[in-house]
Amino acid sequence: MFKKLIRVFKDRELRNKIFYVAVMLIIFRIAAHIPIPIVDSQRLNDFFNSNQLLGLLSAFTGGGMENFSLVMLGIGPYITASIIMQLLTMIFPQVKELYQESGEAGRQKFNQYTRYATVPLAMLQGFAMITLLKSQGIISNIDKFDLIVAVSLITAGTIFLMWIGELISEKKIGNGISLIIFAGIVSGLPRTTQQVLTEIDVSPDKIPSIVALLVLAVIVILGVVFITEAQRNIPVSYARRVRGSKTYGGVSTFLPLKVNSAGMIPLIFAMSMMLFPGIIASFFVASSNEFVKNAAVFISNALQPGNLIYGVLYFILVFLFTYFYTSIVFDPNNVADNLQKHGGFVPGIRPGKNTAEFLGRVLGRITFLGAFFLGLIAVLPFIGQAITNVSNMAIGGASVLIVVGVVLESIRQIDSQLTMRDYDEL
């Protein structure tokens, strides 16, 4: 590992790329501390501390939402737009063709449409957040002009982060969007660690709970690494073809099917779905209608992180979204067709339809394992919270999955660049 680090920092081009990425992340953290001055800061902090849902959401923006900063929405609207565009590929064949079958030019156009969709989503989410804070009395005396300015600044902050993410991705040191989320999570670790240590009771009778907490943390990390790296290798052979005096094919390789092909997207999508009803319910907590008020209070309390109902629904949504997103990113029919076109086949399986059915059957089995473990890791922090009575563990599983996934992806990309340089030297 140390030899690899030395090689990385000896290579001037690679070193400059890493420093460039670091500077972009520092700029993101600076922007997260530039507030929009239309709120009462003290009341805003008290509100986020009393609402676990919004505290959960703020944690993924590195505290930007809690500070009501320019980048308070983080990269959330862009992720939402990406999910919507992925959903559209299942509804409209034209969008699917653009995404999967039109090559690099089609993917660039698909990404451009995603950027366009980010703008109205950022405006809508910014307006909803301002309306929510206004209903809680945190924002007062805001006229239409100030509202337009605030929404415009919030939207511009999201677009700014989207631009930074794409600049980072161009350096091939990792996915820019994922690295921004990673930086937001890591920036909150010192404060979260301090709060956890403050809440832990170190009395002798609590020692078993503390040991259980440490064991649970190790299990979560090991489980995340296992899910991220695990894959099923499907053997693939290519028929030998002779053209003139040259022979093609006749080799054997494998098709890797990852246990968790969906990555961290199911967690983010499920979390968004869980946050939405609670945020809507908070609008009606102060309603004059007794029935509406009671219903809003029930929904708000039931969907608080750590609650049993929240944990069960979160597990189910993560499980279902893992299957759903895997079906989007991996199409067995498309893979089988490509294998057949290039003379490839799975030994013992007929090319074409039979191969597609075989790949779909294998993918369904390993995705079940991945979806179950992903859902389990998502709710393990809530189990740990119930055991240890520590309230700052709500984002543990999702955070660890994102952090580990981003680190492994960055390491893989750096390794590939080092390998390319080895070939250049040869």
Long-range contacts (C-beta under 8 A, 24 or more apart in sequence): 4-415, 4-418, 7-418, 8-414, 8-418, 11-418, 11-421, 14-414, 14-417, 14-418, 14-421, 17-171, 17-172, 17-173, 18-173, 20-171, 21-168, 21-171, 21-173, 21-174, 21-179, 24-164, 24-167, 24-168, 24-176, 25-168, 25-179, 25-180, 25-183, 27-164, 28-62, 28-71, 28-161, 28-164, 28-180, 28-183, 28-184, 29-62, 29-183, 29-187, 31-64, 31-69, 31-70, 31-71, 31-157, 31-160, 31-161, 32-61, 32-62, 32-63, 32-64, 32-67, 32-69, 32-70, 32-71, 32-184, 32-187, 33-67, 33-69, 34-69, 34-70, 35-67, 35-68, 35-69, 36-68, 36-69, 36-70, 36-72, 36-150, 36-153, 36-154, 38-68, 38-139, 38-142, 38-146, 38-150, 39-68, 39-133, 39-138, 39-139, 40-138, 40-139, 41-68, 43-137, 43-138, 44-68, 44-133, 44-138, 47-133, 47-136, 47-138, 51-282, 52-304, 52-305, 52-306, 52-391, 52-394, 53-275, 53-278, 53-279, 53-282, 53-303, 53-304, 53-305, 54-279, 55-394, 56-271, 56-275, 56-305, 56-394, 56-395, 57-275, 59-184, 59-185, 59-188, 59-192, 59-395, 59-399, 60-181, 60-184, 60-185, 60-395, 61-184, 62-183, 62-184, 62-185, 62-187, 62-188, 63-184, 63-187, 63-188, 64-184, 65-129, 68-133, 69-157, 70-153, 70-154, 70-156, 70-157, 70-160, 71-157, 71-158, 71-160, 71-161, 72-126, 72-129, 72-154, 72-157, 73-122, 73-125, 73-126, 73-129, 73-154, 73-157, 73-158, 74-158, 74-161, 74-180, 74-181, 74-184, 75-158, 75-161, 75-162, 75-165, 75-177, 75-180, 75-181, 76-125, 76-158, 76-272, 77-118, 77-121, 77-122, 77-125, 77-158, 78-114, 78-115, 78-118, 78-158, 78-161, 78-162, 78-165, 78-177, 79-177, 79-268, 80-121, 80-272, 81-114, 81-115, 81-117, 81-118, 81-121, 82-114, 83-265, 83-269, 84-117, 85-110, 85-113, 85-114, 85-117, 86-325, 86-328, 87-328, 89-328, 90-327, 90-328, 100-331, 100-334, 115-162, 118-158, 118-159, 118-162, 119-155, 119-159, 122-154, 122-155, 122-158, 122-159, 123-151, 123-154, 123-155, 125-154, 126-150, 126-151, 126-154, 126-155, 127-151, 128-279, 129-154, 131-283, 132-279, 132-282, 132-283, 135-282, 135-283, 135-286, 136-282, 172-413, 172-416, 172-417, 173-410, 173-413, 173-414, 174-406, 174-409, 174-410, 174-413, 175-406, 175-409, 178-264, 178-402, 178-405, 178-406, 178-409, 179-406, 179-410, 181-402, 181-406, 182-402, 182-403, 182-406, 182-407, 185-395, 185-399, 185-402, 185-403, 186-403, 192-392, 195-392, 196-390, 196-392, 196-393, 199-389, 199-390, 199-391, 199-392, 200-388, 200-390, 201-389, 209-387, 209-388, 209-389, 210-388, 212-384, 212-387, 212-388, 213-384, 213-387, 213-388, 213-390, 216-380, 216-383, 216-384, 216-387, 217-384, 217-396, 219-380, 220-377, 220-380, 220-381, 220-396, 220-397, 220-400, 221-400, 221-404, 223-373, 223-376, 223-377, 223-380, 224-377, 224-397, 224-400, 224-401, 224-404, 224-405, 225-404, 225-408, 226-373, 227-259, 227-260, 227-370, 227-373, 227-374, 227-377, 227-401, 228-260, 228-401, 228-404, 228-405, 228-408, 229-408, 230-258, 230-259, 230-260, 230-370, 231-256, 231-257, 231-258, 231-259, 232-256, 232-257, 232-259, 232-362, 232-366, 233-257, 234-346, 234-359, 234-362, 235-346, 235-347, 236-339, 236-344, 236-345, 236-346, 237-344, 237-345, 237-346, 237-347, 238-342, 238-343, 238-344, 238-345, 239-343, 239-344, 239-345, 241-343, 249-343, 255-335, 255-339, 255-346, 255-359, 257-330, 257-359, 257-362, 257-363, 257-366, 258-370, 259-366, 259-367, 259-369, 259-370, 259-373, 260-322, 260-370, 260-373, 260-374, 261-325, 261-326, 261-329, 261-330, 261-363, 261-367, 261-370, 262-321, 262-322, 262-325, 262-326, 262-329, 262-370, 262-374, 263-405, 264-398, 264-401, 264-402, 264-405, 265-321, 265-325, 266-317, 266-318, 266-321, 266-322, 266-324, 266-325, 266-371, 266-374, 267-318, 267-374, 267-378, 267-397, 267-398, 267-401, 267-402, 268-398, 269-317, 269-321, 269-325, 270-314, 270-317, 270-318, 270-321, 270-378, 271-314, 271-398, 273-317, 274-303, 274-310, 274-313, 274-314, 274-317, 277-303, 278-303, 278-304, 305-382, 305-394, 306-382, 306-385, 306-386, 306-391, 306-394, 310-382, 311-379, 311-382, 311-383, 314-375, 314-378, 314-379, 314-382, 315-375, 315-376, 315-378, 315-379, 316-375, 318-371, 318-374, 318-375, 318-378, 319-371, 319-372, 319-374, 319-375, 320-371, 322-367, 322-370, 322-371, 322-374, 322-375, 323-367, 323-371, 326-363, 326-367, 330-363, 332-356, 332-357, 332-359, 332-360, 332-363, 335-359, 374-401, 377-401
